[in-house]
Amino acid sequence: MKQLILEKIHEIEREHQVKVLLAVESGSRAWGFPSQDSDYDVRFVYIHRPEWYLSIDEKRDVIEMPINERLDISGWDIRKALKLFRKSNPPLMEWLVSDIRYYEAYGFKEEMLALRNRVFSPRASVHHYLHMATGNFRGYLQGEQVKIKKYFYVLRPILACKWIEKYNANPPILFQDLVDDLVTEPALKAAIEDLLRRKIAGEELDLEHRVEAIHEFIAREIDHVTEFAKTVDAEREDPTALLDKLYRKYLNIVWNFG
């Protein structure tokens, strides 16, 4: 699959006349709880030729390939990516530390990682993860019978919020790292790890009776994190000048512009 993904990346470069700077896995595979039939969710950052940016019209800043049953590939233009980076966009922050890397060029990832802590916004991150957790909890985990695999899509963002509360830092991408650090109740940890084992083994994990230990933890922590989110300070340095400089640097590095 990696070879196919690399072929698709180079196809995108040729078809759209861009250079890809970074391509990684996102979603359940990157988070460490894939099923045997999980899609490959490939996300990338790319840069156009300089003349593409020198236009009076705004242009589409996303490239997407048609999705098949196993492969979903989409990417952001560097300018879009840097605007979102300035806002401490959590998905982009996760791309930078994904352990499943398909393609890297021009040192872009290392440059972004060097700035990651400087642009980090606890407030933006907590609100993102809390919104994800509450949406999935209300949408899939109400009643006695629940879509049991959705527990992971509530637990991970809740634990990410708790990491931010504890460390005031970007949470790790791997679900197991969050569990190991933040889940201390033996019964809860056992229930989570049993569910994780079943998911990775390929069990269906569709409608089942809800898992009380996990359910009670989620309900309690959503209330807690909701209150915590109200207290998070939004103040931080404005990284715009740094990111403008980085943007111009990559136009020069990739296309010898400037």
Backbone hydrogen bonds, N-H to C=O, Kabsch-Sander energy under -0.5 kcal/mol:
donor,donor_aa,acceptor,acceptor_aa,energy
5,I,1,M,-2.6
6,L,2,K,-2.5
7,E,3,Q,-2.1
8,K,4,L,-2.2
9,I,5,I,-2.4
10,H,6,L,-2.2
11,E,7,E,-1.9
12,I,8,K,-2.3
13,E,9,I,-2.1
14,R,10,H,-2.1
15,E,11,E,-2.8
16,H,12,I,-2.6
17,Q,13,E,-1.0
18,V,13,E,-1.2
19,K,47,I,-2.1
21,L,45,V,-3.1
22,L,45,V,-1.4
23,A,103,Y,-2.6
24,V,43,R,-2.6
25,E,100,I,-2.6
26,S,41,D,-2.7
29,R,26,S,-0.6
31,W,27,G,-2.2
32,G,28,S,-1.0
33,F,28,S,-2.3
38,S,35,S,-1.5
40,Y,70,R,-3.4
41,D,26,S,-0.5
41,D,39,D,-0.7
42,V,40,Y,-0.9
42,V,72,D,-2.7
43,R,24,V,-2.7
44,F,74,S,-1.3
45,V,22,L,-2.1
46,Y,76,W,-2.0
47,I,19,K,-2.3
49,R,17,Q,-0.6
52,W,49,R,-1.6
53,Y,49,R,-0.6
53,Y,50,P,-1.2
54,L,50,P,-0.8
55,S,53,Y,-1.6
63,I,75,G,-2.0
65,M,73,I,-2.4
68,N,71,L,-1.8
72,D,40,Y,-3.0
74,S,42,V,-2.1
75,G,63,I,-2.6
76,W,44,F,-2.4
77,D,61,D,-2.3
78,I,46,Y,-2.1
81,A,77,D,-2.8
82,L,78,I,-2.7
83,K,79,R,-2.0
84,L,80,K,-2.3
85,F,81,A,-2.5
86,R,82,L,-2.2
87,K,83,K,-0.8
88,S,85,F,-2.1
89,N,84,L,-2.0
93,M,89,N,-2.3
94,E,90,P,-2.2
95,W,91,P,-2.2
96,L,92,L,-1.7
97,V,93,M,-0.5
97,V,94,E,-1.1
98,S,94,E,-0.6
98,S,95,W,-1.1
101,R,99,D,-0.9
102,Y,23,A,-2.6
103,Y,23,A,-1.8
105,A,21,L,-2.1
108,F,105,A,-1.6
111,E,107,G,-1.9
112,M,108,F,-2.3
113,L,109,K,-2.8
114,A,110,E,-1.9
115,L,111,E,-0.8
115,L,112,M,-0.9
116,R,112,M,-0.9
116,R,113,L,-0.6
117,N,113,L,-0.5
119,V,115,L,-1.7
120,F,116,R,-0.8
123,R,233,D,-0.6
125,S,121,S,-2.3
126,V,122,P,-2.8
127,H,123,R,-2.3
128,H,124,A,-2.0
129,Y,125,S,-2.6
130,L,126,V,-2.7
131,H,127,H,-2.1
132,M,128,H,-2.0
133,A,129,Y,-2.5
134,T,130,L,-2.8
135,G,131,H,-2.2
136,N,132,M,-2.1
137,F,133,A,-2.4
138,R,134,T,-2.6
139,G,135,G,-1.9
140,Y,136,N,-2.2
141,L,136,N,-0.5
141,L,137,F,-1.6
146,V,144,E,-0.5
146,V,208,E,-3.0
147,K,140,Y,-1.7
148,I,146,V,-1.4
148,I,206,D,-2.3
149,K,205,L,-1.1
150,K,147,K,-2.0
151,Y,148,I,-1.7
152,F,149,K,-1.3
154,V,151,Y,-1.2
155,L,151,Y,-3.4
156,R,152,F,-2.1
158,I,154,V,-2.0
159,L,155,L,-2.9
160,A,156,R,-2.3
161,C,157,P,-2.1
162,K,158,I,-2.1
163,W,159,L,-2.3
164,I,160,A,-2.2
165,E,161,C,-2.3
166,K,162,K,-2.2
167,Y,163,W,-3.3
168,N,164,I,-2.2
175,F,31,W,-3.3
178,L,174,L,-1.4
179,V,175,F,-2.5
180,D,176,Q,-2.9
181,D,177,D,-1.6
182,L,178,L,-2.4
183,V,179,V,-2.3
184,T,182,L,-0.8
189,K,185,E,-2.8
190,A,186,P,-2.5
191,A,187,A,-2.0
192,I,188,L,-2.4
193,E,189,K,-2.6
194,D,190,A,-2.1
195,L,191,A,-1.9
196,L,192,I,-2.4
197,R,193,E,-2.3
198,R,194,D,-2.1
199,K,195,L,-2.2
200,I,196,L,-2.5
201,A,197,R,-1.9
202,G,198,R,-0.5
202,G,199,K,-1.1
203,E,198,R,-2.2
208,E,146,V,-2.2
210,R,144,E,-2.6
212,E,210,R,-0.8
215,H,211,V,-3.0
216,E,212,E,-2.9
217,F,213,A,-1.5
218,I,214,I,-2.5
219,A,215,H,-2.4
220,R,216,E,-2.3
221,E,217,F,-2.7
222,I,218,I,-2.7
223,D,219,A,-1.4
224,H,220,R,-1.9
225,V,221,E,-3.4
226,T,222,I,-2.2
227,E,223,D,-1.6
228,F,224,H,-2.4
229,A,225,V,-2.9
230,K,226,T,-0.7
230,K,227,E,-0.7
231,T,228,F,-1.9
232,V,228,F,-0.6
232,V,229,A,-0.7
243,L,239,P,-2.2
244,D,240,T,-2.8
245,K,241,A,-2.0
246,L,242,L,-1.9
247,Y,243,L,-2.5
248,R,244,D,-2.4
249,K,245,K,-2.2
250,Y,246,L,-2.0
251,L,247,Y,-1.6
252,N,248,R,-1.8
253,I,249,K,-2.8
254,V,250,Y,-2.3
255,W,251,L,-1.6
256,N,252,N,-1.9
257,F,251,L,-0.9
